[in-house]
Amino acid sequence: MKITNKIKKKTTASIVEFLASVDRATRGEIVDGALKVYGLSPKEAVDTSPKSKQSLLRSYISTALNDLTNKKDIKRDGEYYYLAKEEFIIVKEDMCQLQIKKLLECGAYTKDEIFSLLEGFFGTDATASTRDDYSLRSIAGNVLLDLVSSGEIEFTNGRYKIAKAQKTCFIDTPLPEKEFKPKLYKLLWSLGGKNFESFVANLLEKYYTMARQMVVYCDITGGSDDGGIDVALEIVDYLGFVEKIVVQTKCRDRAHVTEKEVREFYGAMNAQNATRGIYVTTTNFHPSAEYFIDSVGDLVGVDGDKLFELIKKTGYGIKKVDGGYVLDSEIFG
């Protein structure tokens, strides 16, 4: 058995995971505990020859423990070792997206290759904890999904790459709703997530204005700096009641919005002390996500069908003419 970099990382992670489950432990307890986390029972009758897998891992666990102690990720008090206060590298979504785009400008990569390069760039692979690695991979996975859905990148033959530019056509010939709606959404996808945020912000501002509510502000927040919130509004009704509304937008062409995504937005919404939240998507919500939305009273989901009804109601971005609908040239010129 050869101690590869992959085995080294897994062994180090097993030490940290074991120590995270106890207050403190001796070196012997750590070796046995790390082996168990690794998937080997220290009490099994196994080959104990110097070159056996268990013997080599026992030796490397001791070496890794020394390295973690020297780096002060683990502290020692007499014969006992314990985890130092963990420090995590926090990666913001916009920085992750920027780095992914830079990577893909240089070539095509698999998902695992992208994850590995991002870990090296942000430094999560250099920390003792694996939690920031998992967090980075989760964020990167969502970014890749959104970039593919928005048409900025494409996924072919197991690799991600920058999408070829596609020409979008302005709809100035009246089309019936059944034909117009998919063409409008295709245009929104081609314009990308940032433009969709602006579109939704302006759409909601017009909606609340038409409802005779004063819009104090309607700002695009930039997303990651505000916990995944894309748009923030403050409105005042006729009686003077103030509502702080936050919005998340997903401009996708296929994937539905998951319960996990909705729950994360709801957490960000409460962290911002917002009175209401709106989750807008061009696709739909997973049934479990719909159930969660229905279970809370201050959150609404706007799927692709409801979004189009809102667009028709406000007339934002489109015009109804004889024969159907056309795009508003002032908005999509």
One Martini backbone bead per residue (centre of mass of N, CA, C, O) as a GRO file, in nm:
protein
  333
    1MET     BB    1   0.096   0.037   0.023
    2LYS     BB    2   0.032   0.376  -0.071
    3ILE     BB    3   0.085   0.707   0.034
    4THR     BB    4  -0.127   0.922  -0.076
    5ASN     BB    5  -0.277   1.223  -0.099
    6LYS     BB    6  -0.560   1.109  -0.056
    7ILE     BB    7  -0.491   0.952   0.207
    8LYS     BB    8  -0.389   1.191   0.368
    9LYS     BB    9  -0.655   1.353   0.368
   10LYS     BB   10  -0.831   1.129   0.494
   11THR     BB   11  -0.668   1.093   0.753
   12THR     BB   12  -0.686   1.382   0.859
   13ALA     BB   13  -0.998   1.384   0.865
   14SER     BB   14  -1.025   1.150   1.074
   15ILE     BB   15  -0.898   1.299   1.309
   16VAL     BB   16  -1.089   1.541   1.320
   17GLU     BB   17  -1.352   1.379   1.347
   18PHE     BB   18  -1.283   1.240   1.611
   19LEU     BB   19  -1.220   1.499   1.786
   20ALA     BB   20  -1.513   1.618   1.738
   21SER     BB   21  -1.645   1.370   1.927
   22VAL     BB   22  -1.441   1.478   2.146
   23ASP     BB   23  -1.267   1.645   2.384
   24ARG     BB   24  -1.038   1.418   2.431
   25ALA     BB   25  -0.712   1.248   2.357
   26THR     BB   26  -0.503   1.013   2.304
   27ARG     BB   27  -0.294   0.882   2.082
   28GLY     BB   28  -0.417   0.598   2.083
   29GLU     BB   29  -0.714   0.689   2.052
   30ILE     BB   30  -0.672   0.835   1.783
   31VAL     BB   31  -0.577   0.600   1.613
   32ASP     BB   32  -0.827   0.422   1.658
   33GLY     BB   33  -1.042   0.634   1.578
   34ALA     BB   34  -0.937   0.694   1.289
   35LEU     BB   35  -0.964   0.406   1.185
   36LYS     BB   36  -1.270   0.391   1.222
   37VAL     BB   37  -1.340   0.626   1.037
   38TYR     BB   38  -1.189   0.492   0.791
   39GLY     BB   39  -1.293   0.159   0.831
   40LEU     BB   40  -1.114   0.042   1.071
   41SER     BB   41  -1.063  -0.207   1.301
   42PRO     BB   42  -0.848  -0.225   1.582
   43LYS     BB   43  -0.973  -0.529   1.683
   44GLU     BB   44  -0.900  -0.678   1.451
   45ALA     BB   45  -0.781  -0.958   1.283
   46VAL     BB   46  -0.485  -0.853   1.141
   47ASP     BB   47  -0.240  -0.746   0.955
   48THR     BB   48   0.082  -0.654   1.130
   49SER     BB   49   0.263  -0.590   0.925
   50PRO     BB   50   0.457  -0.329   0.818
   51LYS     BB   51   0.292  -0.340   0.513
   52SER     BB   52   0.027  -0.299   0.609
   53LYS     BB   53  -0.241  -0.099   0.609
   54GLN     BB   54  -0.267  -0.053   0.916
   55SER     BB   55   0.030   0.012   0.980
   56LEU     BB   56   0.062   0.254   0.787
   57LEU     BB   57  -0.171   0.421   0.909
   58ARG     BB   58  -0.067   0.441   1.195
   59SER     BB   59   0.189   0.593   1.117
   60TYR     BB   60   0.050   0.835   0.971
   61ILE     BB   61  -0.127   0.936   1.200
   62SER     BB   62   0.109   1.028   1.376
   63THR     BB   63   0.225   1.226   1.171
   64ALA     BB   64  -0.034   1.399   1.133
   65LEU     BB   65  -0.057   1.482   1.431
   66ASN     BB   66   0.206   1.642   1.438
   67ASP     BB   67   0.135   1.843   1.215
   68LEU     BB   68  -0.125   1.960   1.351
   69THR     BB   69   0.027   2.057   1.604
   70ASN     BB   70   0.233   2.246   1.462
   71LYS     BB   71  -0.020   2.413   1.325
   72LYS     BB   72  -0.244   2.440   1.565
   73ASP     BB   73  -0.505   2.255   1.515
   74ILE     BB   74  -0.374   2.102   1.754
   75LYS     BB   75  -0.378   2.039   2.100
   76ARG     BB   76  -0.170   2.005   2.404
   77ASP     BB   77  -0.227   1.821   2.729
   78GLY     BB   78   0.000   1.635   2.773
   79GLU     BB   79  -0.156   1.335   2.673
   80TYR     BB   80  -0.359   1.534   2.544
   81TYR     BB   81  -0.588   1.592   2.273
   82TYR     BB   82  -0.719   1.883   2.083
   83LEU     BB   83  -0.915   2.097   1.930
   84ALA     BB   84  -0.896   2.369   1.785
   85LYS     BB   85  -1.021   2.639   1.684
   86GLU     BB   86  -1.194   2.667   1.412
   87GLU     BB   87  -1.098   2.763   1.078
   88PHE     BB   88  -1.270   2.910   0.808
   89ILE     BB   89  -1.324   2.921   0.470
   90ILE     BB   90  -1.501   3.177   0.308
   91VAL     BB   91  -1.705   3.149   0.020
   92LYS     BB   92  -1.821   3.339  -0.226
   93GLU     BB   93  -2.025   3.322  -0.493
   94ASP     BB   94  -1.902   3.548  -0.677
   95MET     BB   95  -1.609   3.441  -0.659
   96CYS     BB   96  -1.665   3.161  -0.768
   97GLN     BB   97  -1.779   3.247  -1.042
   98LEU     BB   98  -1.533   3.404  -1.141
   99GLN     BB   99  -1.331   3.162  -1.130
  100ILE     BB  100  -1.480   2.972  -1.320
  101LYS     BB  101  -1.469   3.155  -1.569
  102LYS     BB  102  -1.159   3.167  -1.582
  103LEU     BB  103  -1.112   2.867  -1.621
  104LEU     BB  104  -1.298   2.833  -1.885
  105GLU     BB  105  -1.120   3.026  -2.063
  106CYS     BB  106  -0.883   2.789  -2.070
  107GLY     BB  107  -1.112   2.555  -2.068
  108ALA     BB  108  -1.203   2.221  -2.013
  109TYR     BB  109  -1.394   2.074  -1.734
  110THR     BB  110  -1.451   1.893  -1.479
  111LYS     BB  111  -1.593   1.893  -1.178
  112ASP     BB  112  -1.347   1.783  -1.016
  113GLU     BB  113  -1.142   1.982  -1.135
  114ILE     BB  114  -1.278   2.237  -1.034
  115PHE     BB  115  -1.276   2.174  -0.735
  116SER     BB  116  -0.969   2.141  -0.703
  117LEU     BB  117  -0.890   2.428  -0.805
  118LEU     BB  118  -1.057   2.584  -0.593
  119GLU     BB  119  -0.921   2.475  -0.339
  120GLY     BB  120  -0.641   2.593  -0.414
  121PHE     BB  121  -0.722   2.893  -0.446
  122PHE     BB  122  -0.876   2.927  -0.153
  123GLY     BB  123  -0.746   2.699   0.068
  124THR     BB  124  -0.921   2.449   0.178
  125ASP     BB  125  -0.689   2.221   0.151
  126ALA     BB  126  -0.517   2.355   0.411
  127THR     BB  127  -0.721   2.260   0.605
  128ALA     BB  128  -0.832   2.046   0.850
  129SER     BB  129  -1.100   2.095   0.759
  130THR     BB  130  -1.389   1.980   0.554
  131ARG     BB  131  -1.620   2.194   0.559
  132ASP     BB  132  -1.510   2.400   0.345
  133ASP     BB  133  -1.508   2.201   0.113
  134TYR     BB  134  -1.810   2.136   0.109
  135SER     BB  135  -1.906   2.426   0.073
  136LEU     BB  136  -1.763   2.485  -0.193
  137ARG     BB  137  -1.895   2.255  -0.358
  138SER     BB  138  -2.184   2.355  -0.325
  139ILE     BB  139  -2.148   2.633  -0.452
  140ALA     BB  140  -2.024   2.538  -0.724
  141GLY     BB  141  -2.261   2.362  -0.813
  142ASN     BB  142  -2.469   2.597  -0.827
  143VAL     BB  143  -2.314   2.771  -1.027
  144LEU     BB  144  -2.308   2.571  -1.260
  145LEU     BB  145  -2.611   2.544  -1.287
  146ASP     BB  146  -2.670   2.846  -1.346
  147LEU     BB  147  -2.479   2.879  -1.595
  148VAL     BB  148  -2.623   2.670  -1.767
  149SER     BB  149  -2.914   2.786  -1.750
  150SER     BB  150  -2.817   3.078  -1.868
  151GLY     BB  151  -2.587   3.001  -2.106
  152GLU     BB  152  -2.277   3.062  -2.034
  153ILE     BB  153  -2.256   2.751  -2.012
  154GLU     BB  154  -2.149   2.413  -2.096
  155PHE     BB  155  -2.245   2.052  -2.105
  156THR     BB  156  -2.002   1.825  -2.248
  157ASN     BB  157  -1.867   1.524  -2.216
  158GLY     BB  158  -1.817   1.595  -1.892
  159ARG     BB  159  -1.783   1.912  -1.964
  160TYR     BB  160  -1.693   2.243  -1.905
  161LYS     BB  161  -1.790   2.543  -2.097
  162ILE     BB  162  -1.799   2.794  -2.294
  163ALA     BB  163  -2.043   2.932  -2.457
  164LYS     BB  164  -2.177   2.986  -2.743
  165ALA     BB  165  -2.282   3.231  -2.920
  166GLN     BB  166  -2.620   3.349  -2.934
  167LYS     BB  167  -2.872   3.447  -3.125
  168THR     BB  168  -3.118   3.688  -3.060
  169CYS     BB  169  -3.458   3.753  -3.104
  170PHE     BB  170  -3.676   3.992  -3.177
  171ILE     BB  171  -4.019   4.036  -3.081
  172ASP     BB  172  -4.232   4.192  -3.343
  173THR     BB  173  -4.423   3.953  -3.387
  174PRO     BB  174  -4.715   3.846  -3.329
  175LEU     BB  175  -4.792   3.619  -3.057
  176PRO     BB  176  -4.910   3.373  -2.909
  177GLU     BB  177  -4.876   3.276  -2.591
  178LYS     BB  178  -4.768   2.983  -2.648
  179GLU     BB  179  -4.518   3.110  -2.821
  180PHE     BB  180  -4.410   3.354  -2.656
  181LYS     BB  181  -4.317   3.249  -2.379
  182PRO     BB  182  -4.065   3.068  -2.462
  183LYS     BB  183  -3.916   3.308  -2.604
  184LEU     BB  184  -3.888   3.489  -2.361
  185TYR     BB  185  -3.726   3.286  -2.185
  186LYS     BB  186  -3.492   3.249  -2.381
  187LEU     BB  187  -3.402   3.542  -2.357
  188LEU     BB  188  -3.350   3.550  -2.051
  189TRP     BB  189  -3.135   3.326  -2.048
  190SER     BB  190  -2.933   3.472  -2.245
  191LEU     BB  191  -2.887   3.726  -2.043
  192GLY     BB  192  -2.894   3.627  -1.756
  193GLY     BB  193  -2.898   3.667  -1.413
  194LYS     BB  194  -2.855   3.978  -1.380
  195ASN     BB  195  -3.082   4.067  -1.575
  196PHE     BB  196  -3.305   3.920  -1.420
  197GLU     BB  197  -3.291   4.086  -1.165
  198SER     BB  198  -3.373   4.352  -1.301
  199PHE     BB  199  -3.640   4.258  -1.413
  200VAL     BB  200  -3.773   4.182  -1.140
  201ALA     BB  201  -3.743   4.454  -1.000
  202ASN     BB  202  -3.913   4.618  -1.205
  203LEU     BB  203  -4.166   4.444  -1.191
  204LEU     BB  204  -4.227   4.487  -0.884
  205GLU     BB  205  -4.239   4.792  -0.885
  206LYS     BB  206  -4.482   4.805  -1.076
  207TYR     BB  207  -4.678   4.634  -0.914
  208TYR     BB  208  -4.685   4.813  -0.652
  209THR     BB  209  -4.768   5.073  -0.792
  210MET     BB  210  -5.039   4.961  -0.909
  211ALA     BB  211  -5.124   4.895  -0.593
  212ARG     BB  212  -5.075   5.169  -0.436
  213GLN     BB  213  -4.766   5.153  -0.349
  214MET     BB  214  -4.492   5.271  -0.191
  215VAL     BB  215  -4.165   5.291  -0.322
  216VAL     BB  216  -3.876   5.349  -0.164
  217TYR     BB  217  -3.720   5.081  -0.261
  218CYS     BB  218  -3.525   4.904  -0.539
  219ASP     BB  219  -3.268   4.668  -0.496
  220ILE     BB  220  -2.971   4.542  -0.601
  221THR     BB  221  -2.747   4.341  -0.400
  222GLY     BB  222  -2.562   4.082  -0.532
  223GLY     BB  223  -2.629   3.843  -0.318
  224SER     BB  224  -2.378   3.712  -0.136
  225ASP     BB  225  -2.363   3.960   0.072
  226ASP     BB  226  -2.694   3.871   0.139
  227GLY     BB  227  -2.747   3.555   0.147
  228GLY     BB  228  -2.890   3.537  -0.156
  229ILE     BB  229  -2.990   3.822  -0.211
  230ASP     BB  230  -3.108   4.016  -0.494
  231VAL     BB  231  -3.366   4.172  -0.373
  232ALA     BB  232  -3.477   4.496  -0.231
  233LEU     BB  233  -3.769   4.612  -0.052
  234GLU     BB  234  -3.970   4.912   0.019
  235ILE     BB  235  -4.300   4.945   0.149
  236VAL     BB  236  -4.602   5.159   0.148
  237ASP     BB  237  -4.905   5.196   0.252
  238TYR     BB  238  -5.183   5.388   0.300
  239LEU     BB  239  -5.149   5.355   0.632
  240GLY     BB  240  -4.811   5.308   0.676
  241PHE     BB  241  -4.716   5.036   0.623
  242VAL     BB  242  -4.419   4.841   0.652
  243GLU     BB  243  -4.224   4.667   0.398
  244LYS     BB  244  -3.974   4.410   0.390
  245ILE     BB  245  -3.846   4.285   0.083
  246VAL     BB  246  -3.722   3.976  -0.040
  247VAL     BB  247  -3.524   3.839  -0.322
  248GLN     BB  248  -3.511   3.548  -0.532
  249THR     BB  249  -3.335   3.435  -0.830
  250LYS     BB  250  -3.406   3.192  -1.112
  251CYS     BB  251  -3.247   3.140  -1.430
  252ARG     BB  252  -3.397   2.868  -1.575
  253ASP     BB  253  -3.454   2.584  -1.809
  254ARG     BB  254  -3.498   2.321  -1.592
  255ALA     BB  255  -3.435   2.329  -1.304
  256HIS     BB  256  -3.548   2.299  -1.002
  257VAL     BB  257  -3.646   2.404  -0.693
  258THR     BB  258  -3.534   2.340  -0.387
  259GLU     BB  259  -3.572   2.309  -0.054
  260LYS     BB  260  -3.287   2.401   0.027
  261GLU     BB  261  -3.297   2.675  -0.120
  262VAL     BB  262  -3.542   2.788   0.031
  263ARG     BB  263  -3.432   2.764   0.320
  264GLU     BB  264  -3.187   2.949   0.280
  265PHE     BB  265  -3.351   3.199   0.208
  266TYR     BB  266  -3.521   3.209   0.468
  267GLY     BB  267  -3.277   3.256   0.651
  268ALA     BB  268  -3.188   3.523   0.517
  269MET     BB  269  -3.449   3.674   0.562
  270ASN     BB  270  -3.440   3.665   0.878
  271ALA     BB  271  -3.155   3.797   0.904
  272GLN     BB  272  -3.286   4.074   0.765
  273ASN     BB  273  -3.574   4.133   0.885
  274ALA     BB  274  -3.794   4.044   0.704
  275THR     BB  275  -4.141   4.027   0.627
  276ARG     BB  276  -4.076   3.922   0.326
  277GLY     BB  277  -4.077   3.664   0.061
  278ILE     BB  278  -3.939   3.605  -0.280
  279TYR     BB  279  -3.948   3.332  -0.517
  280VAL     BB  280  -3.794   3.335  -0.840
  281THR     BB  281  -3.882   3.138  -1.135
  282THR     BB  282  -3.873   2.988  -1.465
  283THR     BB  283  -3.978   2.731  -1.347
  284ASN     BB  284  -3.988   2.526  -1.062
  285PHE     BB  285  -4.106   2.339  -0.781
  286HIS     BB  286  -4.052   2.126  -0.561
  287PRO     BB  287  -4.275   1.971  -0.366
  288SER     BB  288  -4.111   2.025  -0.100
  289ALA     BB  289  -4.090   2.331  -0.151
  290GLU     BB  290  -4.392   2.391  -0.158
  291TYR     BB  291  -4.453   2.290   0.126
  292PHE     BB  292  -4.275   2.495   0.274
  293ILE     BB  293  -4.406   2.752   0.168
  294ASP     BB  294  -4.696   2.677   0.283
  295SER     BB  295  -4.590   2.662   0.597
  296VAL     BB  296  -4.544   2.964   0.549
  297GLY     BB  297  -4.656   3.314   0.571
  298ASP     BB  298  -4.379   3.492   0.443
  299LEU     BB  299  -4.381   3.308   0.169
  300VAL     BB  300  -4.324   3.310  -0.187
  301GLY     BB  301  -4.388   3.145  -0.502
  302VAL     BB  302  -4.254   3.204  -0.839
  303ASP     BB  303  -4.320   3.070  -1.120
  304GLY     BB  304  -4.333   3.061  -1.455
  305ASP     BB  305  -4.643   3.106  -1.470
  306LYS     BB  306  -4.671   3.338  -1.260
  307LEU     BB  307  -4.473   3.529  -1.395
  308PHE     BB  308  -4.633   3.571  -1.659
  309GLU     BB  309  -4.883   3.689  -1.523
  310LEU     BB  310  -4.729   3.935  -1.409
  311ILE     BB  311  -4.640   4.047  -1.680
  312LYS     BB  312  -4.926   4.087  -1.793
  313LYS     BB  313  -5.042   4.270  -1.567
  314THR     BB  314  -4.808   4.500  -1.609
  315GLY     BB  315  -4.653   4.506  -1.898
  316TYR     BB  316  -4.360   4.417  -1.854
  317GLY     BB  317  -4.179   4.386  -2.165
  318ILE     BB  318  -4.473   4.391  -2.289
  319LYS     BB  319  -4.723   4.363  -2.562
  320LYS     BB  320  -5.058   4.397  -2.645
  321VAL     BB  321  -5.191   4.272  -2.947
  322ASP     BB  322  -5.296   4.196  -3.234
  323GLY     BB  323  -5.232   3.843  -3.214
  324GLY     BB  324  -5.085   3.920  -2.923
  325TYR     BB  325  -4.732   3.934  -2.860
  326VAL     BB  326  -4.471   4.169  -2.770
  327LEU     BB  327  -4.195   4.336  -2.733
  328ASP     BB  328  -4.042   4.583  -2.550
  329SER     BB  329  -3.814   4.804  -2.677
  330GLU     BB  330  -3.743   4.964  -2.408
  331ILE     BB  331  -3.640   4.692  -2.265
  332PHE     BB  332  -3.526   4.504  -2.536
  333GLY     BB  333  -3.338   4.693  -2.728
   0.00000   0.00000   0.00000
